[in-house]
Amino acid sequence: MLAAVLTLACSPADAARRTEPIGSQSVRIVVEAAMSQIGVTTIYDPAYVRIGYPGGDVPSDRGVCTDVVIRAFRSAGVDLQQAVHEDMRRNFKAYPKRWGLSRPDSNIDHRRVPNLAVYFERQRASVGIGDDPAGYAAGDVVAWDLGGGVPHIGIVTDAVDASTSRRLVVHNIGQGAALEDVLFAWKITGHYRCFS
């Protein structure tokens, strides 16, 4: 798996919505770090920004869907900026060519859903796509096609919608980080389990 167990580095999430304990400490860190972005990341901002490397980030009040995943993984000790950049430097041809780049760009590559999907697949984190809600565990990363080839990504939590019994997802689709019942709202294009 991608990361070793680390000390909890974020505030606890809303325990009232919890339905069962989370297995590993790494998964707990990822879920709580994703949920801690709700109310903090309030602006959807896809602007290209020069950021430091490694460990670079846009301001915490803004970002896109990938930033939810990036920040949550970073809390668990995985710097996707560095990991994706290094893998792209070694294997640039394996990554999508949608943006007309001739070489990797550590400012943006990890902030693109198709690149994260390729990276997770290359790390053998893909666990298959299904329509059974029980197949999606807390800490899983899910990628979707919103329609017309528009990609989206989020993190499955341990919170469950009482009316549907589906796990809720933290994602940022335009209004900042939110916890919503969107697991099957769009066509799933990727399902990744990076921590156990």
Secondary structure, 3 states (H helix, E strand, C coil): CCCCCCCCCCCCCCHHHECCCCCCHHHHHHHHHHHCCCCCCCEECCCCCCCCCCCCCCCCCEECHHHHHHHHHHHCCCCHHHHHHHHHHHCHHHCCCCCCCCCCCCCCHHHCHHHHHHHHHHCCCECCCCCCHHHCCCCCEEEEECCCCCEEEEEEEEEECCCCCCEEEEEECCCCEEEECCCCCCEEEEEECCCC
